[in-house]
């Protein structure tokens, strides 16, 4: 149990989250969704938040789904109404296995929460008493996501390469066989360290090879085992990379370590519609190493200095990011070009290049 009174970092980090990220106001009504794994951190945050000046209500959802590993979670209307009525909601339960989609019963509402604009935050709260917050870096990472999002609205092509062999192109220009993205979002709702620009490419616009030397998300609607795990006891990113080949947005071939290929084969057999479309290109803009230490522990994916490509079965691309199957695969140390301009080389961003696009 974290004792707030004995740990000044909790007060400092709570103030940062409320003031700088959530833009909280004194007297705001705040809902915190917690379970047995996050409760001690959530309670410490709640105590510090109350002292800061907001009204706090903690909803412990263990009996609601946590005791079954969140495999069976009906929409609970009182919780849904609490989220909708709150000025700010912080979800501290596992972001992959739960999520606002689960609690609100709407994939569109869940995806909207990833942006953070509706003040519903996926709060990776673990370690709140340990964080050494670099405010300048975190706010710059979040700003980078917003700026890049605006610049990409008028872009014609994104080209991602890596020294391990990635060479994949997402074309926005109809004259070059592509088209405007079906969706694009600055992801600033996973806090405090993560930020990203999520591009939902139009069908037919993605071609090339993605060399996956990082981890993948959990499979089977994010409740199963990862195809390429990076979790304690099952760290497989030391193995040779997986290679995903796309033609006109379709996954036409894949190879890699036998055990990982077997998992992906099984997924393709089990899931309908078949998850063989490039459903997302995720440009991770965070540079805080704390993201890799404290965040994404459920599968060890979404690290800094990464781009991820997602395979899935999204048939409603203009409305949502995540369909019934959506798996991100990490590419480490990418070089990213936008319309021929290098904005990131081997995982290091050039913010002036982004601003000048």
Secondary structure by P-SEA (a helix, b strand, c coil): cccccccaaaaaaaaaaaccccccccbbbbbbbbcccaaaaaaaaaaaaaaabbbbbbbbccccccccccccccccaaaaaaaaaccbbbbcccccccccccccccaaaaaaaaaccccccccccccccccccaaaaaaaaaaaaaaaaaaaccccbbbbbcccbbbbbbbccccccccccccccccccccccbbbbbbbccccccccccccccccccccccccccccccccccccccccbbbbbbcccccccccccaaaaaaaaaaaaccccccccccccccccccccccccccccccccccccbbbbbbcccccccccccccbbbbbbbcbbbbbcccccccccccccaaaaaac
